[in-house]
Amino acid sequence: MLVYLLAVTLTLTVLSPLIFTDVFADSFDVSFDKQVYSTGDLLTISGKISDFGMPVIAMKIYDPKGKILSANSLQIISQKTFTKTITLDSPFYDNTGEYMVTLDYGQLSENYYFVIDSESPKPITPIDDFEESEIILLYTDKKQYTDQDIIKITGLVSILDAPSVLMGIYDPYGMPTGFYFGSINSDLEFSTSFLVKSGVNFKVDGIYSIKAHYAEKEFVSFFEYYEVIPPSIDDTIKNSKHEKQKPRNFLEEVSMAFSSLGPLLGFVN
Protein backbone atom coordinates (compact mmCIF):
# COMPACT_ATOMS: atom_id res chain seq x y z
CA MET A 1 0.00 0.00 0.00
CA LEU A 2 2.82 2.38 0.87
CA VAL A 3 4.49 1.61 -2.43
CA TYR A 4 1.23 2.41 -4.28
CA LEU A 5 0.87 5.80 -2.55
CA LEU A 6 4.46 6.66 -3.31
CA ALA A 7 3.93 5.77 -6.98
CA VAL A 8 0.79 7.95 -7.21
CA THR A 9 2.55 10.88 -5.52
CA LEU A 10 5.51 10.60 -7.86
CA THR A 11 3.21 10.47 -10.90
CA LEU A 12 1.32 13.62 -9.83
CA THR A 13 4.58 15.42 -9.19
CA VAL A 14 5.87 14.62 -12.65
CA LEU A 15 2.60 15.44 -14.47
CA SER A 16 1.55 18.51 -12.46
CA PRO A 17 3.02 20.99 -15.00
CA LEU A 18 0.84 19.39 -17.68
CA ILE A 19 -2.31 19.01 -15.57
CA PHE A 20 -2.45 22.65 -14.50
CA THR A 21 -1.41 24.28 -17.76
CA ASP A 22 -4.97 25.67 -18.11
CA VAL A 23 -4.33 28.15 -15.31
CA PHE A 24 -1.54 30.00 -17.15
CA ALA A 25 -1.38 33.79 -16.82
CA ASP A 26 -3.15 35.85 -14.19
CA SER A 27 -3.87 38.64 -16.70
CA PHE A 28 -2.83 40.31 -19.93
CA ASP A 29 -1.21 43.66 -20.48
CA VAL A 30 -2.85 44.71 -23.77
CA SER A 31 -2.84 47.91 -25.84
CA PHE A 32 -3.98 49.14 -29.29
CA ASP A 33 -1.93 51.52 -31.42
CA LYS A 34 -4.90 53.96 -31.12
CA GLN A 35 -8.43 53.94 -29.75
CA VAL A 36 -10.43 55.37 -32.66
CA TYR A 37 -10.24 54.00 -36.21
CA SER A 38 -11.89 54.42 -39.60
CA THR A 39 -12.96 51.71 -42.00
CA GLY A 40 -9.91 50.66 -44.01
CA ASP A 41 -7.40 51.48 -41.26
CA LEU A 42 -4.77 49.08 -39.95
CA LEU A 43 -5.23 48.06 -36.31
CA THR A 44 -2.31 46.74 -34.27
CA ILE A 45 -2.90 44.96 -30.97
CA SER A 46 0.06 44.07 -28.76
CA GLY A 47 0.65 42.96 -25.23
CA LYS A 48 2.40 40.77 -22.69
CA ILE A 49 1.41 37.87 -20.45
CA SER A 50 2.59 37.33 -16.91
CA ASP A 51 3.06 33.52 -17.09
CA PHE A 52 3.85 31.42 -20.14
CA GLY A 53 1.73 28.30 -20.68
CA MET A 54 0.89 27.85 -24.36
CA PRO A 55 2.52 29.47 -27.39
CA VAL A 56 -0.74 30.99 -28.74
CA ILE A 57 -3.63 33.16 -27.55
CA ALA A 58 -7.09 32.85 -29.11
CA MET A 59 -8.51 36.19 -30.29
CA LYS A 60 -12.09 36.93 -31.42
CA ILE A 61 -13.50 40.25 -32.64
CA TYR A 62 -17.18 41.26 -32.29
CA ASP A 63 -18.98 44.16 -33.96
CA PRO A 64 -21.14 46.68 -31.99
CA LYS A 65 -24.17 44.38 -32.37
CA GLY A 66 -22.32 41.40 -30.88
CA LYS A 67 -21.80 39.57 -34.17
CA ILE A 68 -18.45 37.75 -34.43
CA LEU A 69 -16.33 39.08 -37.28
CA SER A 70 -13.14 37.03 -37.03
CA ALA A 71 -11.22 34.48 -34.98
CA ASN A 72 -7.43 34.57 -34.96
CA SER A 73 -4.48 33.31 -32.96
CA LEU A 74 -1.74 35.45 -31.46
CA GLN A 75 1.72 33.93 -31.39
CA ILE A 76 3.59 34.51 -28.13
CA ILE A 77 7.17 35.38 -28.87
CA SER A 78 10.21 36.03 -26.71
CA GLN A 79 9.79 38.00 -23.49
CA LYS A 80 6.19 36.66 -23.28
CA THR A 81 4.96 39.30 -25.72
CA PHE A 82 2.59 39.18 -28.68
CA THR A 83 1.46 41.49 -31.49
CA LYS A 84 -0.85 41.31 -34.50
CA THR A 85 -1.99 43.73 -37.20
CA ILE A 86 -5.33 43.40 -38.98
CA THR A 87 -7.07 45.48 -41.66
CA LEU A 88 -10.47 46.93 -40.80
CA ASP A 89 -11.93 46.08 -44.21
CA SER A 90 -15.31 47.09 -45.56
CA PRO A 91 -18.04 45.92 -45.26
CA PHE A 92 -17.20 44.09 -42.03
CA TYR A 93 -16.08 47.24 -40.21
CA ASP A 94 -18.50 49.76 -41.74
CA ASN A 95 -20.62 50.20 -38.59
CA THR A 96 -19.80 53.05 -36.27
CA GLY A 97 -19.44 52.06 -32.62
CA GLU A 98 -17.48 50.08 -30.06
CA TYR A 99 -15.93 46.77 -31.12
CA MET A 100 -14.93 44.08 -28.61
CA VAL A 101 -11.78 41.95 -28.74
CA THR A 102 -11.84 38.79 -26.60
CA LEU A 103 -8.55 37.11 -25.66
CA ASP A 104 -8.65 33.53 -24.34
CA TYR A 105 -5.60 31.91 -22.80
CA GLY A 106 -6.28 28.71 -20.91
CA GLN A 107 -8.95 29.50 -18.32
CA LEU A 108 -8.32 33.23 -18.58
CA SER A 109 -10.62 35.32 -20.80
CA GLU A 110 -10.53 39.11 -21.00
CA ASN A 111 -12.28 41.72 -23.18
CA TYR A 112 -10.77 44.85 -24.73
CA TYR A 113 -12.39 47.54 -26.85
CA PHE A 114 -11.71 49.92 -29.73
CA VAL A 115 -13.96 52.35 -31.62
CA ILE A 116 -14.69 52.87 -35.31
CA ASP A 117 -15.99 56.33 -36.16
CA SER A 118 -17.47 56.67 -39.65
CA GLU A 119 -17.11 60.46 -39.37
CA SER A 120 -13.34 60.22 -39.03
CA PRO A 121 -11.41 61.39 -42.11
CA LYS A 122 -11.17 58.66 -44.72
CA PRO A 123 -7.90 57.92 -46.49
CA ILE A 124 -7.49 60.22 -49.45
CA THR A 125 -7.58 58.34 -52.74
CA PRO A 126 -5.34 59.90 -55.38
CA ILE A 127 -7.21 61.00 -58.48
CA ASP A 128 -5.89 61.78 -61.91
CA ASP A 129 -8.10 64.79 -62.60
CA PHE A 130 -7.80 67.30 -59.76
CA GLU A 131 -11.05 69.12 -59.00
CA GLU A 132 -10.67 72.50 -57.37
CA SER A 133 -12.47 73.23 -54.09
CA GLU A 134 -14.78 76.20 -54.52
CA ILE A 135 -18.29 77.54 -54.09
CA ILE A 136 -20.18 77.15 -57.36
CA LEU A 137 -23.59 78.48 -56.28
CA LEU A 138 -24.83 81.02 -53.69
CA TYR A 139 -28.30 82.59 -53.51
CA THR A 140 -31.06 83.85 -51.19
CA ASP A 141 -34.69 82.70 -51.15
CA LYS A 142 -35.80 86.26 -52.08
CA LYS A 143 -34.13 89.30 -53.57
CA GLN A 144 -35.68 91.87 -51.23
CA TYR A 145 -36.26 91.86 -47.47
CA THR A 146 -37.66 94.10 -44.75
CA ASP A 147 -37.93 94.11 -40.95
CA GLN A 148 -38.82 90.73 -39.31
CA ASP A 149 -38.23 88.77 -42.52
CA ILE A 150 -36.12 85.61 -42.34
CA ILE A 151 -33.25 85.48 -44.82
CA LYS A 152 -32.30 81.99 -46.01
CA ILE A 153 -28.99 81.56 -47.82
CA THR A 154 -28.27 78.37 -49.79
CA GLY A 155 -25.19 77.30 -51.70
CA LEU A 156 -23.28 74.46 -53.33
CA VAL A 157 -19.59 73.52 -53.29
CA SER A 158 -17.61 71.57 -55.88
CA ILE A 159 -16.01 69.01 -53.54
CA LEU A 160 -15.91 68.42 -49.79
CA ASP A 161 -12.77 70.13 -48.52
CA ALA A 162 -14.04 71.46 -45.15
CA PRO A 163 -17.11 70.76 -42.99
CA SER A 164 -18.66 74.24 -43.31
CA VAL A 165 -18.75 77.56 -45.19
CA LEU A 166 -18.28 80.93 -43.48
CA MET A 167 -20.64 83.66 -44.70
CA GLY A 168 -20.33 87.36 -43.89
CA ILE A 169 -23.12 89.93 -44.43
CA TYR A 170 -22.06 93.48 -45.39
CA ASP A 171 -24.14 96.67 -45.63
CA PRO A 172 -24.09 99.04 -48.65
CA TYR A 173 -21.01 100.79 -47.18
CA GLY A 174 -19.06 97.53 -46.80
CA MET A 175 -19.46 97.32 -43.02
CA PRO A 176 -20.01 93.78 -41.61
CA THR A 177 -23.37 93.18 -39.93
CA GLY A 178 -23.05 89.47 -39.07
CA PHE A 179 -21.24 86.19 -39.70
CA TYR A 180 -22.81 82.75 -40.08
CA PHE A 181 -21.67 79.16 -40.71
CA GLY A 182 -23.37 76.75 -43.09
CA SER A 183 -22.66 73.04 -42.61
CA ILE A 184 -22.04 71.08 -45.83
CA ASN A 185 -24.19 67.95 -46.22
CA SER A 186 -23.58 64.78 -48.22
CA ASP A 187 -25.01 66.43 -51.34
CA LEU A 188 -22.36 69.19 -51.06
CA GLU A 189 -25.08 71.74 -50.20
CA PHE A 190 -24.98 74.24 -47.33
CA SER A 191 -27.44 76.76 -45.91
CA THR A 192 -28.08 79.17 -43.06
CA SER A 193 -30.90 81.52 -42.03
CA PHE A 194 -31.32 84.50 -39.71
CA LEU A 195 -33.88 87.14 -38.72
CA VAL A 196 -33.87 90.70 -40.07
CA LYS A 197 -34.03 93.25 -37.24
CA SER A 198 -34.24 96.87 -38.32
CA GLY A 199 -31.91 99.04 -36.29
CA VAL A 200 -29.97 96.00 -35.01
CA ASN A 201 -28.36 93.96 -37.78
CA PHE A 202 -29.87 96.07 -40.58
CA LYS A 203 -29.60 99.83 -40.16
CA VAL A 204 -29.25 101.16 -43.71
CA ASP A 205 -31.52 100.71 -46.73
CA GLY A 206 -29.88 99.47 -49.90
CA ILE A 207 -28.04 96.57 -51.50
CA TYR A 208 -26.29 94.16 -49.09
CA SER A 209 -23.62 91.63 -50.05
CA ILE A 210 -22.95 88.05 -48.93
CA LYS A 211 -19.30 87.04 -48.96
CA ALA A 212 -18.93 83.28 -48.58
CA HIS A 213 -15.48 81.86 -47.76
CA TYR A 214 -14.50 78.26 -48.51
CA ALA A 215 -11.13 76.61 -49.19
CA GLU A 216 -9.37 80.00 -49.21
CA LYS A 217 -11.73 81.29 -51.92
CA GLU A 218 -14.57 83.82 -51.88
CA PHE A 219 -17.95 83.89 -53.60
CA VAL A 220 -20.21 86.98 -53.52
CA SER A 221 -23.97 87.36 -53.88
CA PHE A 222 -26.37 90.27 -53.24
CA PHE A 223 -29.84 91.09 -51.89
CA GLU A 224 -31.80 94.24 -51.02
CA TYR A 225 -33.06 95.52 -47.66
CA TYR A 226 -35.54 98.33 -46.98
CA GLU A 227 -37.13 99.22 -43.68
CA VAL A 228 -40.19 100.17 -45.76
CA ILE A 229 -40.26 98.40 -49.11
CA PRO A 230 -40.70 100.97 -51.93
CA PRO A 231 -43.36 100.34 -54.61
CA SER A 232 -42.16 98.44 -57.63
CA ILE A 233 -41.86 99.99 -61.10
CA ASP A 234 -44.85 97.97 -62.31
CA ASP A 235 -47.00 99.30 -59.47
CA THR A 236 -45.90 102.88 -60.26
CA ILE A 237 -46.86 102.48 -63.94
CA LYS A 238 -50.22 100.98 -63.05
CA ASN A 239 -50.98 103.80 -60.62
CA SER A 240 -49.94 106.37 -63.25
CA LYS A 241 -52.26 104.85 -65.85
CA HIS A 242 -55.04 104.70 -63.31
CA GLU A 243 -54.63 108.42 -62.54
CA LYS A 244 -54.71 109.33 -66.24
CA GLN A 245 -57.86 107.30 -66.77
CA LYS A 246 -59.84 108.60 -63.79
CA PRO A 247 -63.23 110.26 -64.72
CA ARG A 248 -63.27 114.00 -65.41
CA ASN A 249 -66.15 116.37 -64.70
CA PHE A 250 -68.46 117.66 -67.48
CA LEU A 251 -66.71 121.00 -68.06
CA GLU A 252 -63.32 119.27 -68.38
CA GLU A 253 -64.75 116.83 -70.92
CA VAL A 254 -66.29 119.71 -73.03
CA SER A 255 -63.06 121.69 -72.89
CA MET A 256 -61.06 118.64 -74.02
CA ALA A 257 -63.51 118.03 -76.88
CA PHE A 258 -63.30 121.61 -78.21
CA SER A 259 -59.53 121.58 -77.84
CA SER A 260 -59.32 118.56 -80.11
CA LEU A 261 -61.91 119.84 -82.64
CA GLY A 262 -60.61 123.43 -82.78
CA PRO A 263 -57.85 122.86 -85.37
CA LEU A 264 -60.25 120.90 -87.54
CA LEU A 265 -62.87 123.69 -87.56
CA GLY A 266 -60.34 126.46 -88.00
CA PHE A 267 -60.77 127.90 -84.54
CA VAL A 268 -57.91 129.89 -83.25
CA ASN A 269 -57.28 130.03 -79.53
Residue pairs with C-beta under 8 A, 6 or more apart in sequence:
12 19
21 53
21 54
21 106
22 53
22 106
22 107
23 53
23 106
23 107
24 49
24 51
24 52
24 53
24 54
24 105
24 106
24 107
24 108
25 49
25 50
25 51
25 52
25 53
25 105
25 106
25 108
26 50
26 51
26 108
27 50
27 108
27 110
28 47
28 48
28 49
28 57
28 103
28 105
28 108
28 110
29 47
29 48
29 49
29 50
30 45
30 46
30 47
30 103
30 110
30 112
31 45
31 46
31 47
32 43
32 44
32 45
32 112
32 114
33 43
33 44
33 46
34 114
35 114
35 115
36 114
36 115
36 116
36 117
36 120
37 43
37 88
37 93
37 114
37 115
37 116
37 117
37 120
38 88
38 116
38 117
38 118
38 120
38 121
38 122
38 123
39 88
39 89
39 90
39 93
39 94
39 116
39 118
39 122
40 87
40 88
40 89
40 90
40 122
40 123
41 87
41 88
41 123
42 85
42 86
42 87
42 88
43 85
43 86
43 87
43 88
43 114
44 83
44 84
44 85
45 59
45 74
45 83
45 84
45 85
45 86
45 101
45 112
46 81
46 82
46 83
46 84
47 81
47 82
47 83
48 79
48 80
48 81
48 82
49 57
49 76
49 80
49 82
49 105
50 80
51 80
52 76
52 80
53 105
53 106
54 76
54 105
54 106
55 75
55 76
56 73
56 74
56 75
56 76
57 73
57 74
57 76
57 82
57 103
57 104
57 105
58 71
58 72
58 73
58 74
58 103
58 104
58 105
59 71
59 72
59 73
59 74
59 84
59 101
59 102
59 103
59 104
60 68
60 70
60 71
60 72
60 101
60 102
60 104
61 68
61 69
61 70
61 71
61 72
61 86
61 99
61 100
61 101
61 102
62 68
62 69
62 99
62 100
62 101
62 102
63 69
63 92
63 93
63 95
63 97
63 99
64 95
64 96
64 97
64 98
64 99
65 95
69 92
69 93
69 99
70 86
70 92
72 84
72 86
74 82
74 83
74 84
74 103
75 82
76 82
77 83
88 116
93 99
93 116
94 118
95 116
95 118
96 116
96 117
96 118
96 119
97 115
97 116
98 113
98 114
98 115
99 113
99 114
99 115
99 116
100 111
100 112
100 113
101 111
101 112
101 113
101 114
102 109
102 110
102 111
103 109
103 110
103 111
103 112
131 158
131 159
132 158
132 159
133 157
133 158
133 159
133 161
133 162
133 214
133 215
133 217
134 157
134 158
134 214
134 215
134 217
134 219
135 155
135 156
135 157
135 158
135 165
135 212
135 214
135 217
135 219
136 156
136 157
136 158
137 154
137 155
137 156
138 153
138 154
138 155
138 156
138 210
138 212
138 219
138 220
138 221
139 153
139 154
139 155
139 221
140 151
140 152
140 153
140 154
140 210
140 221
140 223
141 151
141 152
141 154
142 149
142 151
142 223
143 223
143 224
144 223
144 224
144 225
144 226
144 229
145 151
145 196
145 223
145 224
145 225
145 226
146 196
146 198
146 225
146 226
146 227
146 228
146 229
147 196
147 197
147 198
147 202
147 227
148 195
148 196
148 197
149 195
149 196
150 193
150 194
150 195
150 196
151 193
151 194
151 195
151 196
151 223
152 191
152 192
152 193
153 167
153 180
153 182
153 191
153 192
153 193
153 210
153 221
154 189
154 190
154 191
155 165
155 182
155 189
155 190
155 191
155 212
155 219
156 188
156 189
156 190
157 165
157 184
157 188
157 190
157 214
157 215
158 188
159 188
160 184
160 188
161 214
161 215
162 184
162 214
162 215
163 183
163 184
164 181
164 182
164 183
164 184
164 190
165 181
165 182
165 184
165 190
165 212
165 213
165 214
166 179
166 180
166 181
166 212
166 213
166 214
167 179
167 180
167 181
167 182
167 192
167 210
167 211
167 212
167 213
168 176
168 178
168 179
168 210
168 211
168 212
168 213
169 176
169 177
169 178
169 179
169 180
169 201
169 208
169 209
169 210
170 176
170 177
170 208
170 209
170 210
170 211
171 177
171 202
171 203
171 204
171 206
171 208
172 204
172 205
172 206
172 207
172 208
173 204
174 209
177 201
177 202
177 203
177 208
178 194
178 201
180 192
180 194
181 192
182 190
182 191
182 192
183 190
184 190
194 201
196 202
196 225
198 227
202 208
202 225
202 227
204 225
205 225
205 226
205 227
206 224
206 225
207 222
207 223
207 224
208 222
208 223
208 224
208 225
209 220
209 221
209 222
210 220
210 221
210 222
210 223
211 218
211 219
211 220
212 218
212 219
212 220
212 221
231 239
248 256
258 267
261 267
262 268
262 269
